[in-house]
């Protein structure tokens, strides 16, 4: 499954509008990506946080990915 990272406000806005499923990951102390939440649509985003379903995730410590639609 190919995924790509979304970082910018514009990418988060597009994901929120399209209601595409966004996966949340973080990096372990050993440099391994860990899936924190298999995700859902973006409900709210701010410069500091992204809300997916009922949980807020810090943008500074989490990575947000969507599946490649190709």
C-alpha positions as CSV (number, residue, x, y, z in Angstrom):
1,X,0.0,0.0,0.0
2,X,1.6,3.3,-1.1
3,X,1.0,6.3,1.1
4,X,2.1,9.8,1.0
5,X,2.6,12.3,3.8
6,X,0.4,15.4,4.1
7,X,2.0,18.3,5.9
8,X,0.6,21.7,4.7
9,X,-2.6,23.4,5.6
10,X,-3.6,23.2,2.0
11,X,-3.1,19.4,2.0
12,X,-5.0,19.0,5.3
13,X,-7.8,21.2,3.9
14,X,-8.1,19.1,0.8
15,X,-8.2,15.9,2.9
16,X,-10.9,17.4,5.1
17,X,-13.0,18.5,2.1
18,X,-12.7,15.1,0.4
19,X,-13.3,13.2,3.7
20,X,-10.5,10.8,2.8
21,X,-9.1,8.5,5.4
22,X,-5.9,9.9,7.0
23,X,-3.6,7.6,8.9
24,X,-1.6,8.9,12.0
25,X,1.9,7.7,12.6
26,X,4.8,8.6,14.9
27,X,8.4,7.6,15.0
28,X,9.8,5.3,17.7
29,X,13.0,6.0,19.5
30,X,14.6,3.4,17.1
31,X,13.5,5.3,14.0
32,X,10.7,3.0,13.1
33,X,7.3,4.4,12.0
34,X,4.5,3.3,14.4
35,X,0.9,3.6,13.3
36,X,-1.0,5.4,16.1
37,X,-4.4,5.4,14.5
38,X,-5.6,3.8,11.2
39,X,-7.5,7.1,11.0
40,X,-10.5,8.6,9.5
41,X,-11.4,12.0,8.0
42,X,-9.8,15.2,9.2
43,X,-12.4,17.0,11.4
44,X,-10.4,20.1,12.4
45,X,-6.9,21.3,11.9
46,X,-4.9,24.2,13.4
47,X,-1.3,25.2,13.2
48,X,-0.6,22.9,16.3
49,X,-3.1,20.1,16.1
50,X,-5.1,17.9,13.7
51,X,-8.4,16.3,14.9
52,X,-9.2,12.9,13.4
53,X,-12.4,11.3,14.7
54,X,-12.5,12.3,18.4
55,X,-8.8,12.6,19.0
56,X,-6.4,15.6,18.6
57,X,-2.9,14.9,17.4
58,X,0.0,17.3,17.7
59,X,1.4,18.2,14.3
60,X,4.9,18.5,15.7
61,X,5.0,14.9,16.9
62,X,2.8,13.0,14.4
63,X,2.9,12.3,10.7
64,X,-0.3,12.2,8.7
65,X,-0.6,10.0,5.6
66,X,-3.1,9.2,3.0
67,X,-3.3,6.3,0.6
68,X,-2.1,7.0,-2.9
69,X,-5.1,7.1,-5.2
70,X,-3.2,6.0,-8.3
